[in-house]
Amino acid sequence: MRFSVFVILSILFSFELCAQTSFATSIDSLISTLPQESEVGIAVYDLTSNEMLYTFRDHKLARPASTMKLLTTITALSYLDVEKPFHTDVWTKGVIENDTLKGDLYVLGGFDPEFDDEAMNALLGEISTLPFKVITGKVYGDISMKDSLYWGAGWLWDDNPEAFQPYLSPLMFNKGMITVGVTPANSKGVAPQVAITPKSTYYTVNNSAKTRTPSAGAFKITRDWMNNKNEILINGNLAQAQSRDLNVYGSSDFFMHTFLERLQANNISVLGGYDYKTFHRDSLSTKIASYHTSFQKVIDQTLKESDNLNAEALLYRIAAKTTSKKHVSAKDGLQAVNRLIKQIGLNPSDYKIADGSGLSNYNYISPALLVELLKYAYANTNIFGRLYKALPTAGIEGTVKHRMKPGKAFKNVHAKTGSYTGINALAGYAKAANGHYLAFAIMNQNILSGRKARIFQDQLCEIMCQ
């Protein structure tokens, strides 16, 4: 009997060893297909059996691009009260007599990155039910939550005016961006029709484009960003409908200008215009309106759609929570990220973390760090449940919606993408055919073909899931 048990265990061990050898050989063979001028770092860990399955240059530092959002999100889930939503509050300071507020209105910015047209109208709807139609003072925006730096360290100036790089503010409206839609006119040579959302007089339009007129040159939609102006420039030959998302200069002013404009559209006159001032509550202060966005909605957008603004909003909220300071900076949030790295047993000084979103060119981390953080999240049920729900699902949703549709990886990979010029990364969780859950990180560097990197990553995910 003892001999039989020994034989069975020996066979099982040999089978497992052969399987692991085959797994490693398959990945080794796959690595050989990458362009010779590129580099890759890989770490794959079996969360079910608690063993490292494969590593290749896993401690080599690499630029993470948007896989940096995993660090920010996991830190947020570790330190923040996830039941507390992001909020934007409106207070009065003064007294209401007849139909007049003799005093000021304050809008307190809570860095809600999902505050959009619907949110703005909902907030104004609450205010319009109150018994005043005139404000004798000003409407103040309180943006004191964060410092005045509107971009992260290492962000590229010439990514302006791309919508993925908004001007950061505790008062964000429509993610600090507009969508410009241009439709050809019915006749050649005529200026096309322009529609911009959300509607506001904060920006102007200079439309010199021509419908189906090749001599007008290449069609272009941009903003006069070199001069920090919000003049939307549309020119060239428009053959078919086109649209583009653009950031706007001055997110705080975009919010306040539009807020004041819509107050007046709701028949509430403001005699003093708008300005900025820190709100201090006193006996004449009353909260009159509030808009909330759930924490889960913010992290869903952060990871599924790789939203840079949401990641930075999380970083500043981490800063506010962990320091208890009224005025915080990105550095305060990054210190919390480094504390978590130390908590999981690694040395923060071995890495360079410059922002919360991965836009920065200064970021340097490793596949090993990403996998250790994924292991930490998996071991904490409350963190893992929310994180796993927020990650894009292969072939189904988010930034991997169109990837890995055929094969075992389909629906079995939940992972965050990261791409930048010369960089392509993928990190998250995979469910293998034997029911085991794996944590993995793949960081391709110096690879100019994003398509080749994605094919490599998808094939590696297929090996993991098989």
RODO-2510 file (C-alpha; in nm, 4 decimals, decimal comma):
residues 466
     n   res          X          Y          Z
     1     m     0,0000     0,0000     0,0000
     2     r     0,2780     0,2414     0,0933
     3     f     0,4591     0,1518    -0,2275
     4     s     0,1451     0,2221    -0,4345
     5     v     0,0991     0,5638    -0,2716
     6     f     0,4657     0,6431    -0,3360
     7     v     0,4310     0,5458    -0,7021
     8     i     0,1169     0,7553    -0,7458
     9     l     0,2786     1,0589    -0,5831
    10     s     0,5876     1,0139    -0,7968
    11     i     0,3769     1,0002    -1,1123
    12     l     0,1827     1,3126    -1,0101
    13     f     0,5050     1,4980    -0,9307
    14     s     0,6571     1,3955    -1,2634
    15     f     0,3424     1,5055    -1,4458
    16     e     0,3455     1,8457    -1,2722
    17     l     0,7173     1,8892    -1,3435
    18     c     0,6645     1,8061    -1,7115
    19     a     0,3726     2,0492    -1,7294
    20     q     0,5806     2,3305    -1,5780
    21     t     0,8707     2,2514    -1,8109
    22     s     0,6360     2,2582    -2,1101
    23     f     0,4885     2,5877    -1,9858
    24     a     0,8323     2,7480    -1,9547
    25     t     0,9486     2,6073    -2,2888
    26     s     0,6421     2,7482    -2,4637
    27     i     0,7065     3,0967    -2,3245
    28     d     1,0790     3,0763    -2,4027
    29     s     0,9910     2,9872    -2,7608
    30     l     0,7433     3,2759    -2,7771
    31     i     1,0030     3,5268    -2,6537
    32     s     1,2299     3,4297    -2,9435
    33     t     0,9689     3,5673    -3,1872
    34     l     1,0028     3,9254    -3,0559
    35     p     1,2035     4,1814    -3,2528
    36     q     1,5695     4,1570    -3,1501
    37     e     1,5924     4,5280    -3,0729
    38     s     1,3130     4,5029    -2,8141
    39     e     1,3161     4,3837    -2,4530
    40     v     1,0594     4,2132    -2,2327
    41     g     1,0147     4,1373    -1,8634
    42     i     0,7708     3,8679    -1,7480
    43     a     0,6465     3,7324    -1,4162
    44     v     0,3750     3,4676    -1,3744
    45     y     0,2658     3,3514    -1,0283
    46     d     0,0156     3,0750    -0,9414
    47     l    -0,2080     3,2241    -0,6721
    48     t    -0,3827     2,8931    -0,6068
    49     s    -0,0724     2,6806    -0,5442
    50     n     0,1372     2,9736    -0,4186
    51     e     0,4340     2,9266    -0,6484
    52     m     0,6167     3,1248    -0,9119
    53     l     0,5593     2,9628    -1,2498
    54     y     0,7792     3,1710    -1,4737
    55     t     1,0130     3,4694    -1,4683
    56     f     1,2167     3,6408    -1,7353
    57     r     1,4021     3,9581    -1,6446
    58     d     1,1217     4,0191    -1,3956
    59     h     1,3283     4,2603    -1,1819
    60     k     1,4418     4,4680    -1,4778
    61     l     1,3086     4,8229    -1,4560
    62     a     1,0705     4,9330    -1,7304
    63     r     0,8354     5,2178    -1,8072
    64     p     0,4880     5,0943    -1,7154
    65     a     0,2641     5,3345    -1,9095
    66     s    -0,0929     5,2830    -1,7851
    67     t    -0,0211     4,9688    -1,5836
    68     m     0,0858     5,2332    -1,3283
    69     k    -0,2876     5,2687    -1,2629
    70     l    -0,2774     4,9305    -1,0878
    71     l    -0,0462     5,0753    -0,8224
    72     t    -0,2702     5,3773    -0,7726
    73     t    -0,5928     5,1773    -0,7603
    74     i    -0,4618     4,9088    -0,5249
    75     t    -0,3225     5,1807    -0,2952
    76     a    -0,6588     5,3578    -0,3020
    77     l    -0,8413     5,0347    -0,2168
    78     s    -0,5961     4,9774     0,0696
    79     y    -0,6170     5,3204     0,2321
    80     l    -0,9503     5,4790     0,1425
    81     d    -1,3003     5,4311     0,2762
    82     v    -1,4502     5,2873    -0,0417
    83     e    -1,8044     5,3580     0,0794
    84     k    -1,7399     5,7331     0,0701
    85     p    -1,8181     5,8801    -0,2730
    86     f    -1,6478     6,1651    -0,4542
    87     h    -1,8566     6,4759    -0,3991
    88     t    -1,9061     6,8336    -0,5108
    89     d    -2,0873     7,0545    -0,2594
    90     v    -2,2510     7,3965    -0,2805
    91     w    -2,2817     7,6223     0,0240
    92     t    -2,4260     7,9653     0,0852
    93     k    -2,2697     8,2181     0,3182
    94     g    -2,5122     8,4991     0,4014
    95     v    -2,8838     8,5439     0,4585
    96     i    -3,1828     8,5040     0,2273
    97     e    -3,4280     8,7924     0,2304
    98     n    -3,7283     8,7844    -0,0005
    99     d    -3,5832     8,6476    -0,3274
   100     t    -3,2242     8,7584    -0,2636
   101     l    -2,9211     8,5855    -0,1175
   102     k    -2,7325     8,8645     0,0536
   103     g    -2,3958     8,6987     0,0489
   104     d    -2,1961     8,4496    -0,1556
   105     l    -2,2246     8,1034    -0,3048
   106     y    -1,9368     7,8530    -0,2696
   107     v    -1,8737     7,5492    -0,4856
   108     l    -1,6376     7,3089    -0,3052
   109     g    -1,4272     7,0937    -0,5346
   110     g    -1,3819     6,7323    -0,4264
   111     f    -1,1945     6,6296    -0,7425
   112     d    -1,4814     6,4265    -0,8850
   113     p    -1,3441     6,3091    -1,2231
   114     e    -1,6871     6,1930    -1,3426
   115     f    -1,8644     6,5272    -1,2946
   116     d    -2,0324     6,5796    -1,6332
   117     d    -2,3193     6,7652    -1,8014
   118     e    -2,5765     6,5559    -1,6171
   119     a    -2,4064     6,6223    -1,2838
   120     m    -2,3879     6,9958    -1,3506
   121     n    -2,7580     7,0118    -1,4349
   122     a    -2,8491     6,8008    -1,1301
   123     l    -2,6565     7,0337    -0,9001
   124     l    -2,8185     7,3400    -1,0567
   125     g    -3,1581     7,1720    -1,0329
   126     e    -3,1221     7,1499    -0,6548
   127     i    -3,0152     7,5144    -0,6310
   128     s    -3,3015     7,6396    -0,8487
   129     t    -3,5606     7,5065    -0,6007
   130     l    -3,4342     7,7441    -0,3310
   131     p    -3,6118     8,0748    -0,2537
   132     f    -3,3650     8,3175    -0,4121
   133     k    -3,3221     8,4534    -0,7635
   134     v    -3,0462     8,7063    -0,6961
   135     i    -2,7018     8,6621    -0,5389
   136     t    -2,5583     8,9961    -0,4320
   137     g    -2,2053     8,8675    -0,3834
   138     k    -1,9958     8,6268    -0,5862
   139     v    -1,9910     8,2592    -0,6725
   140     y    -1,6625     8,1279    -0,5370
   141     g    -1,4912     7,8089    -0,6426
   142     d    -1,2969     7,6418    -0,3631
   143     i    -1,0094     7,4584    -0,5330
   144     s    -0,7862     7,4561    -0,2259
   145     m    -0,7827     7,0748    -0,2014
   146     k    -0,4717     7,0518    -0,4209
   147     d    -0,1744     7,2587    -0,5248
   148     s    -0,1730     7,4684    -0,8416
   149     l     0,0244     7,2182    -1,0548
   150     y    -0,2169     7,1181    -1,3279
   151     w    -0,0005     6,8420    -1,4840
   152     g     0,2022     6,5578    -1,3412
   153     a     0,5818     6,5365    -1,3344
   154     g     0,7171     6,4179    -1,6674
   155     w     0,4001     6,4813    -1,8679
   156     l     0,4732     6,5941    -2,2232
   157     w     0,3920     6,9532    -2,3158
   158     d     0,3327     6,8608    -2,6804
   159     d     0,0613     6,6084    -2,5947
   160     n    -0,1507     6,9230    -2,5718
   161     p    -0,4388     6,9550    -2,6671
   162     e    -0,5132     6,5818    -2,6424
   163     a    -0,8083     6,5036    -2,4174
   164     f    -0,6174     6,2261    -2,2390
   165     q    -0,4023     6,4967    -2,0754
   166     p    -0,6489     6,7366    -1,9086
   167     y    -0,5602     7,0294    -1,6850
   168     l    -0,6086     6,8941    -1,3314
   169     s    -0,8323     7,0733    -1,0825
   170     p    -1,0527     6,9828    -0,7829
   171     l    -1,3353     7,1274    -0,9954
   172     m    -1,3484     6,9210    -1,3152
   173     f    -1,6284     6,9523    -1,5679
   174     n    -1,6704     6,6920    -1,8431
   175     k    -1,3167     6,5700    -1,7712
   176     g    -1,1795     6,9105    -1,8746
   177     m    -1,2537     6,8352    -2,2386
   178     i    -1,4948     6,9044    -2,5226
   179     t    -1,6025     6,6974    -2,8227
   180     v    -1,5955     6,8814    -3,1555
   181     g    -1,8131     6,7297    -3,4274
   182     v    -1,7929     6,8616    -3,7857
   183     t    -2,0413     6,7654    -4,0593
   184     p    -2,0092     6,8520    -4,4326
   185     a    -2,2513     7,1060    -4,5761
   186     n    -2,4825     7,0146    -4,8633
   187     s    -2,2788     7,2133    -5,1163
   188     k    -1,9098     7,2093    -5,2115
   189     g    -1,6979     7,4993    -5,0924
   190     v    -1,9360     7,5862    -4,8087
   191     a    -1,8244     7,5893    -4,4454
   192     p    -1,9247     7,2665    -4,2647
   193     q    -2,1529     7,2567    -3,9634
   194     v    -1,9930     7,2438    -3,6186
   195     a    -2,1449     7,1015    -3,3009
   196     i    -1,9555     7,1042    -2,9686
   197     t    -2,0458     6,9350    -2,6421
   198     p    -2,0854     7,0299    -2,3679
   199     k    -2,2346     7,3657    -2,4594
   200     s    -2,0655     7,6681    -2,3052
   201     t    -1,9491     8,0147    -2,4039
   202     y    -1,6134     7,9366    -2,2419
   203     y    -1,4679     7,8475    -2,5830
   204     t    -1,4982     8,0096    -2,9260
   205     v    -1,4923     7,8586    -3,2761
   206     n    -1,2925     7,9697    -3,5778
   207     n    -1,4258     7,7604    -3,8674
   208     s    -1,2453     7,8201    -4,1980
   209     a    -1,2925     7,4655    -4,3316
   210     k    -1,4572     7,3967    -4,6706
   211     t    -1,6852     7,1102    -4,7701
   212     r    -1,5396     6,8757    -5,0360
   213     t    -1,2766     7,1288    -5,1507
   214     p    -0,9369     6,9518    -5,1946
   215     s    -0,7565     7,2802    -5,2541
   216     a    -0,8360     7,3784    -4,8919
   217     g    -0,5703     7,1311    -4,7744
   218     a    -0,5712     6,8648    -4,5068
   219     f    -0,8578     6,8787    -4,2604
   220     k    -0,7711     6,9567    -3,9007
   221     i    -0,9455     7,0197    -3,5684
   222     t    -0,7323     7,1703    -3,2919
   223     r    -0,7150     7,4383    -3,0242
   224     d    -0,4847     7,7397    -2,9988
   225     w    -0,2977     7,5620    -2,7212
   226     m     0,0382     7,7299    -2,7839
   227     n    -0,1161     8,0555    -2,6601
   228     n    -0,3238     7,8927    -2,3837
   229     k    -0,6414     7,9977    -2,5611
   230     n    -0,9726     7,8175    -2,5984
   231     e    -1,0267     7,9145    -2,9599
   232     i    -1,1212     7,6005    -3,1518
   233     l    -0,9557     7,6042    -3,4943
   234     i    -1,1191     7,4098    -3,7782
   235     n    -0,9696     7,4263    -4,1253
   236     g    -0,9014     7,2321    -4,4437
   237     n    -1,1080     7,0100    -4,6708
   238     l    -1,3885     6,8115    -4,5066
   239     a    -1,5034     6,5158    -4,7188
   240     q    -1,6926     6,3276    -4,4472
   241     a    -1,8054     6,3841    -4,0892
   242     q    -1,5261     6,3931    -3,8329
   243     s    -1,4926     6,4580    -3,4607
   244     r    -1,2177     6,5062    -3,2057
   245     d    -1,1918     6,5343    -2,8299
   246     l    -0,9811     6,8275    -2,7080
   247     n    -0,8774     6,9412    -2,3626
   248     v    -0,9601     7,2988    -2,2650
   249     y    -0,7185     7,5360    -2,0980
   250     g    -0,8055     7,6031    -1,7364
   251     s    -1,0360     7,3296    -1,6018
   252     s    -1,1337     7,5370    -1,2977
   253     d    -1,2449     7,8278    -1,5156
   254     f    -1,4257     7,5897    -1,7521
   255     f    -1,6263     7,4602    -1,4554
   256     m    -1,6963     7,7991    -1,2957
   257     h    -1,7737     7,9822    -1,6210
   258     t    -2,0240     7,7153    -1,7246
   259     f    -2,1716     7,6907    -1,3726
   260     l    -2,2329     8,0669    -1,3597
   261     e    -2,3725     8,0673    -1,7127
   262     r    -2,6217     7,7948    -1,6273
   263     l    -2,7185     7,9608    -1,2988
   264     q    -2,8255     8,2592    -1,5049
   265     a    -3,0061     8,0315    -1,7512
   266     n    -3,2032     7,9089    -1,4462
   267     n    -3,3045     8,2713    -1,3786
   268     i    -3,0600     8,3221    -1,0913
   269     s    -2,8662     8,6480    -1,1268
   270     v    -2,5158     8,6788    -0,9821
   271     l    -2,4140     9,0403    -0,9355
   272     g    -2,0475     8,9785    -0,8511
   273     g    -1,9459     8,7157    -1,1087
   274     y    -1,7155     8,4313    -1,0032
   275     d    -1,3789     8,4037    -0,8343
   276     y    -1,1792     8,1596    -0,6185
   277     k    -1,1652     8,1495    -0,2416
   278     t    -1,1203     7,8916     0,0325
   279     f    -1,4461     7,8201     0,2136
   280     h    -1,4507     7,8517     0,5936
   281     r    -1,7696     7,7391     0,7574
   282     d    -1,9361     7,9787     1,0029
   283     s    -2,2783     8,0496     1,1533
   284     l    -2,4042     8,1962     0,8248
   285     s    -2,3053     7,8898     0,6201
   286     t    -2,5599     7,6442     0,4819
   287     k    -2,5085     7,3484     0,2498
   288     i    -2,7722     7,3722    -0,0231
   289     a    -2,6717     7,1143    -0,2846
   290     s    -2,4425     6,8174    -0,3361
   291     y    -2,3552     6,5718    -0,6134
   292     h    -2,1943     6,2329    -0,5458
   293     t    -2,0093     5,9803    -0,7624
   294     s    -1,9451     5,6327    -0,6245
   295     f    -1,5911     5,5133    -0,5598
   296     q    -1,6489     5,1987    -0,7683
   297     k    -1,7561     5,4052    -1,0698
   298     v    -1,4309     5,6011    -1,0506
   299     i    -1,2070     5,2926    -1,0356
   300     d    -1,4112     5,1166    -1,3064
   301     q    -1,3393     5,4046    -1,5422
   302     t    -0,9765     5,4219    -1,4245
   303     l    -0,9000     5,0631    -1,5213
   304     k    -1,1528     4,9607    -1,7858
   305     e    -1,1037     5,2725    -1,9981
   306     s    -0,7537     5,3645    -1,8746
   307     d    -0,8726     5,7096    -1,7679
   308     n    -0,5778     5,9311    -1,6695
   309     l    -0,7909     6,1914    -1,4949
   310     n    -0,9564     5,9308    -1,2728
   311     a    -0,6192     5,7875    -1,1716
   312     e    -0,4880     6,1310    -1,0749
   313     a    -0,8086     6,2055    -0,8824
   314     l    -0,7532     5,8819    -0,6888
   315     l    -0,3943     5,9857    -0,6145
   316     y    -0,5034     6,3201    -0,4683
   317     r    -0,7772     6,1556    -0,2669
   318     i    -0,5183     5,9139    -0,1264
   319     a    -0,3071     6,2181    -0,0372
   320     a    -0,5957     6,3878     0,1442
   321     k    -0,6854     6,0725     0,3373
   322     t    -0,3369     5,9656     0,4425
   323     t    -0,2074     6,3101     0,5425
   324     s    -0,5260     6,4687     0,6841
   325     k    -0,4005     6,7924     0,5265
   326     k    -0,6442     7,0409     0,3746
   327     h    -0,4072     7,1247     0,0891
   328     v    -0,2293     6,8283    -0,0710
   329     s     0,0073     6,7578    -0,3573
   330     a     0,0808     6,4620    -0,5829
   331     k     0,3901     6,3969    -0,3718
   332     d     0,1670     6,3284    -0,0691
   333     g    -0,0180     6,0597    -0,2636
   334     l     0,3002     5,9070    -0,4043
   335     q     0,4391     5,8706    -0,0524
   336     a     0,1379     5,6534     0,0301
   337     v     0,2051     5,4371    -0,2772
   338     n     0,5652     5,3941    -0,1589
   339     r     0,4465     5,2975     0,1892
   340     l     0,2364     5,0192     0,0380
   341     i     0,5373     4,8973    -0,1623
   342     k     0,7327     4,8808     0,1615
   343     q     0,4428     4,7043     0,3337
   344     i     0,4489     4,4188     0,0799
   345     g     0,8173     4,3668     0,1455
   346     l     0,9871     4,5594    -0,1343
   347     n     1,2097     4,8677    -0,1282
   348     p     1,0438     5,1823    -0,2732
   349     s     1,3856     5,3288    -0,3562
   350     d     1,4333     5,0512    -0,6127
   351     y     1,1655     5,2155    -0,8294
   352     k     1,0710     5,5593    -0,9606
   353     i     0,7057     5,6565    -0,9312
   354     a     0,6193     6,0039    -1,0569
   355     d     0,2408     6,0133    -1,1115
   356     g    -0,0778     5,8140    -1,0633
   357     s    -0,1748     5,7495    -1,4239
   358     g     0,1422     5,6402    -1,6039
   359     l     0,1558     5,9416    -1,8350
   360     s     0,4903     6,0416    -1,6884
   361     n     0,8110     5,9511    -1,8673
   362     y     0,9839     5,9358    -1,5284
   363     n     0,8096     5,6187    -1,4065
   364     y     1,0175     5,3014    -1,3725
   365     i     0,8916     4,9818    -1,2104
   366     s     0,9271     4,6065    -1,2742
   367     p     0,7069     4,3056    -1,3556
   368     a     0,8029     4,1620    -1,0156
   369     l     0,6585     4,4683    -0,8371
   370     l     0,3323     4,4490    -1,0324
   371     v     0,2903     4,0790    -0,9518
   372     e     0,3644     4,1338    -0,5821
   373     l     0,0923     4,4010    -0,5711
   374     l    -0,1503     4,1722    -0,7548
   375     k    -0,0698     3,8958    -0,5027
   376     y    -0,1337     4,1392    -0,2161
   377     a    -0,4694     4,2421    -0,3659
   378     y    -0,5730     3,8783    -0,4211
   379     a    -0,4970     3,7956    -0,0562
   380     n    -0,7292     4,0763     0,0634
   381     t    -1,0874     3,9877    -0,0228
   382     n    -1,2292     4,3411     0,0000
   383     i    -0,9579     4,4772    -0,2280
   384     f    -0,9650     4,1917    -0,4780
   385     g    -1,3427     4,1972    -0,5280
   386     r    -1,3501     4,5614    -0,6310
   387     l    -1,0244     4,5438    -0,8288
   388     y    -1,1250     4,2346    -1,0266
   389     k    -1,4620     4,3907    -1,1110
   390     a    -1,2893     4,7057    -1,2408
   391     l    -1,0334     4,5317    -1,4623
   392     p    -1,1012     4,4978    -1,8378
   393     t    -1,2130     4,1493    -1,9435
   394     a    -1,0503     3,9898    -2,2487
   395     g    -1,2766     3,9991    -2,5520
   396     i    -1,5624     4,1558    -2,3547
   397     e    -1,4996     4,5099    -2,2306
   398     g    -1,2575     4,7926    -2,1719
   399     t    -0,9196     4,8262    -2,3364
   400     v    -0,9023     4,4494    -2,4116
   401     k    -1,2515     4,4347    -2,5624
   402     h    -1,1190     4,3390    -2,9061
   403     r    -0,8384     4,1112    -2,7883
   404     m    -0,8097     3,7361    -2,7198
   405     k    -1,1567     3,6563    -2,8539
   406     p    -1,0728     3,3069    -2,9842
   407     g    -0,9192     3,0515    -2,7504
   408     k    -0,8920     2,9869    -2,3768
   409     a    -0,7927     3,3425    -2,2822
   410     f    -1,1328     3,4774    -2,3888
   411     k    -1,3154     3,6001    -2,0734
   412     n    -1,0490     3,4328    -1,8563
   413     v    -0,8046     3,7249    -1,8520
   414     h    -0,8797     4,0358    -1,6461
   415     a    -0,5927     4,2758    -1,7010
   416     k    -0,4758     4,6362    -1,7316
   417     t    -0,3121     4,7516    -2,0516
   418     g    -0,0381     5,0118    -2,0854
   419     s     0,0856     5,1667    -2,4072
   420     y     0,3120     5,4546    -2,4999
   421     t     0,5584     5,5110    -2,7810
   422     g     0,7942     5,2126    -2,7680
   423     i     0,6153     5,0667    -2,4637
   424     n     0,3404     4,8071    -2,4325
   425     a     0,2432     4,6270    -2,1140
   426     l    -0,0264     4,3990    -1,9766
   427     a    -0,0748     4,2979    -1,6127
   428     g    -0,3525     4,1340    -1,4164
   429     y    -0,5105     3,7963    -1,3533
   430     a    -0,5663     3,4865    -1,5662
   431     k    -0,7752     3,1790    -1,4915
   432     a    -0,6083     2,8589    -1,6109
   433     a    -0,7877     2,5528    -1,7460
   434     n    -0,7154     2,3667    -1,4202
   435     g    -0,9062     2,6324    -1,2239
   436     h    -0,5974     2,8018    -1,0833
   437     y    -0,5772     3,1807    -1,0741
   438     l    -0,2540     3,3378    -1,1945
   439     a    -0,1131     3,6858    -1,1399
   440     f     0,1035     3,8063    -1,4259
   441     a     0,2871     4,1054    -1,5670
   442     i     0,4286     4,1420    -1,9193
   443     m     0,6280     4,4562    -1,9959
   444     n     0,7449     4,5013    -2,3548
   445     q     0,9953     4,7846    -2,4036
   446     n     1,1661     4,9424    -2,7053
   447     i     0,9082     4,7919    -2,9362
   448     l     0,7773     5,0378    -3,1944
   449     s     0,5096     4,8015    -3,3238
   450     g     0,2308     4,7976    -3,0664
   451     r     0,0581     4,5324    -3,2753
   452     k     0,3510     4,2897    -3,2384
   453     a     0,3598     4,3471    -2,8629
   454     r    -0,0149     4,2852    -2,8283
   455     i     0,0052     3,9644    -3,0345
   456     f     0,2907     3,8443    -2,8116
   457     q     0,0948     3,9242    -2,4942
   458     d    -0,2226     3,7599    -2,6210
   459     q    -0,0333     3,4440    -2,7145
   460     l     0,1322     3,4356    -2,3732
   461     c    -0,2103     3,4732    -2,2078
   462     e    -0,3329     3,1801    -2,4170
   463     i    -0,0442     2,9674    -2,2870
   464     m    -0,1286     3,0670    -1,9281
   465     c    -0,4980     2,9866    -1,9657
   466     q    -0,4299     2,6503    -2,1290
***
